[in-house]
Amino acid sequence: MKTVNHLKTVASLIVVLTNLGVVEAANAGSVHKLNSPDGDITVTVNAEKQVSYSINLNGQPLLTPSAIDLAIEGKPGLTSGVTIDDVAYHEHSQVLYPEVRVKSAKIVDEYQAMTVAFSNGYTVEFRAYDNGVAYRFVTDFEQPVTVLNETAEFNFSSSATVYYPLEESFYSHNERSYLHQAIGEIKQTDLASTPTLVDAGSAKVLITETALRDYAGLWLLGNGKDGLKGTFPQQPTKVVDGEPEWIDRNQPVVERADYIAKTDGKRAYPWRVLAIAENDAELLTNQLTYQLAIPSKIEDTSWIKPGKVAWDWYNANNLRGVDFEAGLNTETYKFYVDFASEHGIEYVILDEGWYPLGDLMGSVPGFDVPEIIAYAKERNVGIILWTTWLTLEQQFDEAMDRFAELGAVGIKPDFFQRDDQEMVNFYWKIADEAAKRHLLVDFHGAYKPAGLRRTYPNVISREGVKGLEWNKWSLDSTPEHNTTLPFIRMVAGPMDYTPGAMSNAVGPAAYEQIQYSGKAPDHADFTIRFNRPMSQTTRVHQMAMFTVFESPLQMMADSPTQYLDNPECAEFIASVPSVWDESIALNGQIGDYVTFARRSGSEWFIGAMSDEHSRAMKVKLDFLPLGSYDIEIFQDGINANRFAEDYKKITKTVTNQDSLTINLASGGGFTARITPRN
């Protein structure tokens, strides 16, 4: 029996419909299989010696037998001679309608499920989708439990490679580069955050988690062979204050307990997610982390408004041509508000400096926050307030009340650097209390998205990504890095990369590729400048990010005066929606290039980005409905390899029978807006 529901439903009805599936009693065997709806993916669960699972794709091994277990204090685990008591199967098909449309206005949620009940009281649920596999533990104990550890293995063949976000410790902003190397080279001490991507040859497998609640986050280590194994930050027992200049935000963990969670005995644990793609572009539209997350707890979400943000910190409040001293003061932020209002930008952030650090109830001379918020409200612009997580925790109730009383529309808590159980629970507390006050939340210094955005749709975006700001102090935000992120970090959920640099330069990586072409500059002209930063990409690469990179709260990172000096570019960027009704991955290869077509209403937008290699590609417009369309194109200029700010604007008429030839400079981009004619 297949249950299909094509209506928007509440969470309780979803559960009822799901439970109407086919149920089969287990036989005496210890090996059981589950197929994806299209039959291409097969999951095999084996409990003959220890409990493990494996995955075949098109009849060939993809994931080799990988052990799973949950070590609960005082309870026998799955390696203790347990047997399978029962196996139940069901099918599920439903259309989900996200409250905040990141990739699409609707998601077809279709899978086959197998629930395996073991003699020790554990249950493990497996789901097989056409684009991935997930499993989770469920326990039904009357008393609270202490989870000592969890075994989560991910074993592959010796030929597999991995894009590994190597970390120094569990104390991290999770802003990493992805190191591509043979999986066997990953040491047992090499710690990585998730998501992590494995190239198994026949397919890519992205490892992450969702429905992370009241538990510690999933990290990875090498296993000394051809696989990875999960590891989890244990509960902190001792923290220390950071350096004096960071004492309001940094609390490194110096001692930990011997467990990862104390939690309810009756509960479902986080989903372990393996997103599977036979070609790289399939990763770009994978939405399993949303599909498997806990449904929304907010009944009325009409107040949650995605949009763009004029951001202050990246550009160091640099303004020119004004008759006041730019900086952390009322006049500067009124200028930001005027810029936002004139360009239809929904929000302005007051980042670090609007309150005396360490006291969210205090005020700064020359910085009249109530006046700024009132001024912004008159101009239909919302104000989002930044805060360190630690000061917020210390003054939580009064601070949250103050944000609401001031009339702020959102908050940007920062510098968390942890995802142990205690900190995960604090994220949930912030989300819940913010929702009660109709506040958006944009987590920075944060772990990756892990389902909270569905449960609390006011969690509208988050960082956990090495973004544009890294150009202020490093060479890490390369074109290759930018064309890697959509295939790994963005699969987990929205990422607040903060795009939009108007100061653009030929970076070192691009220079090395073009220096012998006869069109090269004399040298790479990118330089690290903290207060007047630039990108290592072309201008149009930055513009294309607004279509390629997903963030329902999308920053415009550069200074308002930079945008006012480049009105064509600024007006185009401001016109790009931050949420989408439909997304089509036109092409893509991890670390090389990516091209999206996305629809909002009747308009379509195209964004393409290249790594340090210049390239040409054809894009068919056959995704357009019948009719005639005006297209506005921004493409790399003929001299973009020498002068990265060079671009060309083209307008013309097209139909769905046409194709576009996209020429991308080194570190280049292409973007377009397609509007139906009358």
SULHUVEN-V543277 format. One record per residue. N is the residue number from 0. SS is DSSP state (alpha for helix, beta for strand, coil for the rest). Layout:
# SULHUVEN-V543277
N	SS
N	SS
This chain:
# SULHUVEN-V543277
0	coil
1	coil
2	coil
3	beta
4	beta
5	coil
6	coil
7	coil
8	coil
9	coil
10	alpha
11	alpha
12	alpha
13	alpha
14	alpha
15	alpha
16	alpha
17	alpha
18	coil
19	coil
20	coil
21	coil
22	coil
23	coil
24	coil
25	coil
26	coil
27	coil
28	coil
29	coil
30	beta
31	beta
32	beta
33	beta
34	beta
35	coil
36	coil
37	coil
38	coil
39	coil
40	beta
41	beta
42	beta
43	beta
44	beta
45	beta
46	coil
47	coil
48	coil
49	coil
50	coil
51	beta
52	beta
53	beta
54	beta
55	beta
56	beta
57	coil
58	coil
59	beta
60	beta
61	beta
62	beta
63	beta
64	beta
65	beta
66	beta
67	beta
68	beta
69	beta
70	beta
71	beta
72	coil
73	coil
74	coil
75	coil
76	coil
77	coil
78	coil
79	coil
80	coil
81	coil
82	coil
83	beta
84	beta
85	beta
86	beta
87	beta
88	beta
89	beta
90	beta
91	beta
92	beta
93	beta
94	beta
95	beta
96	coil
97	coil
98	coil
99	coil
100	coil
101	coil
102	coil
103	coil
104	coil
105	coil
106	beta
107	beta
108	beta
109	beta
110	beta
111	beta
112	beta
113	beta
114	beta
115	beta
116	beta
117	beta
118	coil
119	coil
120	coil
121	beta
122	beta
123	beta
124	beta
125	beta
126	beta
127	beta
128	beta
129	coil
130	coil
131	beta
132	beta
133	beta
134	beta
135	beta
136	beta
137	beta
138	beta
139	beta
140	coil
141	coil
142	coil
143	coil
144	beta
145	beta
146	beta
147	beta
148	beta
149	beta
150	beta
151	beta
152	beta
153	beta
154	beta
155	coil
156	coil
157	coil
158	coil
159	coil
160	beta
161	beta
162	beta
163	beta
164	coil
165	beta
166	beta
167	coil
168	coil
169	coil
170	coil
171	coil
172	coil
173	coil
174	coil
175	coil
176	coil
177	coil
178	beta
179	beta
180	beta
181	beta
182	alpha
183	alpha
184	alpha
185	coil
186	coil
187	coil
188	coil
189	coil
190	beta
191	beta
192	coil
193	coil
194	coil
195	beta
196	beta
197	beta
198	beta
199	coil
200	coil
201	coil
202	coil
203	beta
204	beta
205	beta
206	beta
207	beta
208	beta
209	beta
210	coil
211	coil
212	coil
213	coil
214	coil
215	coil
216	coil
217	beta
218	beta
219	beta
220	beta
221	beta
222	coil
223	coil
224	coil
225	coil
226	beta
227	beta
228	beta
229	beta
230	beta
231	beta
232	coil
233	coil
234	coil
235	beta
236	beta
237	beta
238	beta
239	beta
240	beta
241	coil
242	coil
243	alpha
244	alpha
245	alpha
246	coil
247	coil
248	coil
249	coil
250	beta
251	beta
252	beta
253	beta
254	beta
255	beta
256	coil
257	coil
258	coil
259	coil
260	beta
261	beta
262	beta
263	coil
264	coil
265	beta
266	beta
267	beta
268	coil
269	coil
270	beta
271	beta
272	beta
273	beta
274	beta
275	beta
276	beta
277	coil
278	coil
279	alpha
280	alpha
281	alpha
282	alpha
283	alpha
284	alpha
285	coil
286	coil
287	alpha
288	alpha
289	alpha
290	alpha
291	coil
292	coil
293	coil
294	coil
295	coil
296	coil
297	coil
298	coil
299	coil
300	coil
301	coil
302	coil
303	coil
304	coil
305	coil
306	beta
307	beta
308	beta
309	beta
310	coil
311	coil
312	coil
313	coil
314	coil
315	coil
316	coil
317	coil
318	coil
319	coil
320	coil
321	coil
322	coil
323	coil
324	coil
325	coil
326	coil
327	coil
328	coil
329	alpha
330	alpha
331	alpha
332	alpha
333	alpha
334	alpha
335	alpha
336	alpha
337	alpha
338	alpha
339	alpha
340	alpha
341	alpha
342	coil
343	coil
344	coil
345	coil
346	beta
347	beta
348	beta
349	beta
350	coil
351	coil
352	coil
353	coil
354	coil
355	coil
356	coil
357	coil
358	coil
359	coil
360	coil
361	coil
362	coil
363	beta
364	coil
365	coil
366	beta
367	coil
368	alpha
369	alpha
370	alpha
371	alpha
372	alpha
373	alpha
374	alpha
375	alpha
376	alpha
377	alpha
378	coil
379	coil
380	coil
381	beta
382	beta
383	beta
384	beta
385	beta
386	beta
387	beta
388	alpha
389	alpha
390	alpha
391	alpha
392	alpha
393	alpha
394	coil
395	alpha
396	alpha
397	alpha
398	alpha
399	alpha
400	alpha
401	alpha
402	alpha
403	alpha
404	alpha
405	alpha
406	coil
407	coil
408	coil
409	beta
410	beta
411	beta
412	beta
413	beta
414	coil
415	coil
416	coil
417	coil
418	coil
419	coil
420	alpha
421	alpha
422	alpha
423	alpha
424	alpha
425	alpha
426	alpha
427	alpha
428	alpha
429	alpha
430	alpha
431	alpha
432	alpha
433	alpha
434	alpha
435	alpha
436	coil
437	coil
438	coil
439	beta
440	beta
441	beta
442	beta
443	coil
444	coil
445	coil
446	coil
447	coil
448	coil
449	coil
450	coil
451	alpha
452	alpha
453	alpha
454	alpha
455	coil
456	coil
457	coil
458	beta
459	beta
460	beta
461	beta
462	coil
463	coil
464	coil
465	coil
466	coil
467	alpha
468	alpha
469	alpha
470	alpha
471	alpha
472	coil
473	coil
474	coil
475	coil
476	coil
477	coil
478	alpha
479	alpha
480	alpha
481	alpha
482	alpha
483	alpha
484	alpha
485	coil
486	coil
487	coil
488	alpha
489	alpha
490	alpha
491	alpha
492	coil
493	coil
494	coil
495	coil
496	coil
497	coil
498	coil
499	coil
500	coil
501	coil
502	coil
503	beta
504	coil
505	coil
506	coil
507	alpha
508	alpha
509	alpha
510	alpha
511	alpha
512	alpha
513	alpha
514	coil
515	coil
516	coil
517	coil
518	coil
519	coil
520	coil
521	coil
522	coil
523	coil
524	coil
525	coil
526	coil
527	coil
528	coil
529	coil
530	coil
531	coil
532	coil
533	coil
534	beta
535	coil
536	coil
537	coil
538	alpha
539	alpha
540	alpha
541	alpha
542	alpha
543	alpha
544	alpha
545	alpha
546	alpha
547	alpha
548	coil
549	coil
550	coil
551	coil
552	beta
553	beta
554	beta
555	beta
556	coil
557	coil
558	coil
559	alpha
560	alpha
561	alpha
562	alpha
563	alpha
564	alpha
565	coil
566	alpha
567	alpha
568	alpha
569	alpha
570	alpha
571	alpha
572	alpha
573	alpha
574	alpha
575	coil
576	coil
577	coil
578	coil
579	coil
580	coil
581	beta
582	beta
583	beta
584	beta
585	beta
586	beta
587	beta
588	beta
589	coil
590	coil
591	coil
592	beta
593	beta
594	beta
595	beta
596	beta
597	beta
598	beta
599	beta
600	coil
601	coil
602	beta
603	beta
604	beta
605	beta
606	beta
607	beta
608	beta
609	beta
610	coil
611	coil
612	coil
613	coil
614	beta
615	beta
616	beta
617	beta
618	beta
619	beta
620	coil
621	coil
622	coil
623	coil
624	coil
625	coil
626	coil
627	coil
628	beta
629	beta
630	beta
631	beta
632	beta
633	beta
634	beta
635	beta
636	coil
637	coil
638	coil
639	coil
640	coil
641	coil
642	coil
643	coil
644	coil
645	coil
646	beta
647	beta
648	beta
649	beta
650	beta
651	beta
652	beta
653	beta
654	coil
655	coil
656	coil
657	coil
658	beta
659	beta
660	beta
661	beta
662	beta
663	beta
664	coil
665	coil
666	coil
667	coil
668	beta
669	beta
670	beta
671	beta
672	beta
673	beta
674	beta
675	beta
676	coil
677	coil
